[in-house]
Amino acid sequence: MGAGGGGGVDQHTLMVRRRVAAGVAVVLLIVIVLVINGCLKSQNQESLKEYNHQVGTLAQESDTQVSSPLFAALTSAASKSALDVEVQIDQLRIQAQRIAERAEHLSVPGAMADAQRNLLLMLHFRVEGMAKVAALLPTALGGQNPQAIERIAGAMEIFLASDVIYSQRVVPLIQQELAANGIHELSTASSRFLPNLGWLETNTVQARITGQASGSSQSNQNVTGNHGSALVSVAVGTTTLAAEPTINHISGGSSPTFTATVENSGEFPQTNVKTDVTVTVENSGEFPEANVKADITVTAGGKQYKASHAINKTEPGKKVNVEIPVSGIPLGVAAKVEVNIEAVPGENDLENNKATYLAIFSQ
């Protein structure tokens, strides 16, 4: 009886021990799973952070090692040997290509696949733009073909497109994935390859590269006193357009009416001022101005849509509203809206006569 009773106690103890061991094993398994998950999460976060860092590094190198020396070389081209400038631009093209190739070999987390596609598109756009500028520059500097300057200005639109892709696609996609994985307050480096929108204007490009301004007539040099117009703002309906890099979403269909505000900044009246698209004109000078011409060009889907209107007369310090419809603009695609107030006789400062906006038109 004693032996039997002792055997029963031992069996019970054994069962208790087994249950305790099983419980400990379950706890250990849970701990191991949590540790592994934590390590995997930490590893994933580190890979996302590293990708964000590498993208920012490449973007900033593109700005500092390609863009900055490129536009410095272009603006000083007139005072240097044409051959030296051509060699420098070609070397910068090669550097842009190297940066794009490095981007192709980044270690990309799966969550960053969309950001990577847009990053490569952005960098390849910059390589393409560099190749076009390098090919056109010898002709532009040699004065052999007046269209070369115009084509260089057109190539600058590729750089603008790369800036938009980076700011509107690459950065937001990276930030979206960082936040989704619990990474907050970690910024992505900005990038802006095109220094300013003046490089999109043929006359400005010619003046900066060759040192020879165009567009003002010789007769203007004989006009005394302060003459001029200044573009203040542009609107469609009740929406005032914001300057780049903002993309303006404009509803109302493919035939919008633009309104621009132009200021007469001179001391004399101007008549027959030509304006394209819907324009609001303000004469901010002391005298009326006549023959003020404003031009608006919309580039979308690889085509240009233009309209213009002549303002009969502008008075100093007063505003004139001019409405100019533009028809046939494609919907749902990126567009560039250019507004220009043509120079009046005697006007020398043309920097405030124009503006460029990015827009997408919809119903």
Secondary structure, DSSP 8 states (H G I E B T S, - for coil): -HHHHHHHHHHHHHHHHHHHHHHHHHHHHHHHHHHHHHHHHHHHHHHHHHHHHHHHHHHHHIIIIIIHHHHHHHHTGGGS-HHHHHHHHHHHHHHHHHHHHHHHT----GGGHHHHHHHHHHHHHHHHHHHHHHHHHHHHHHTS-THHHHHHHHHHHHHHHHHHHIIIIIHHHHHHHHHHTT--S--------S--GGGGSHHHHHHHHHS---S--GGGGG--S---EEEEEEEETTEE---TTSEEEEES-SS-EEEEEEEE-SSS-EEEEEE-SSEEEEE-SSS-EEEEEEEEEEEETTEEEEEEEEEEEE-TTEEEEEEEE-----SSSEEEEEEEE---TT----GGGEEEEEEEEE-
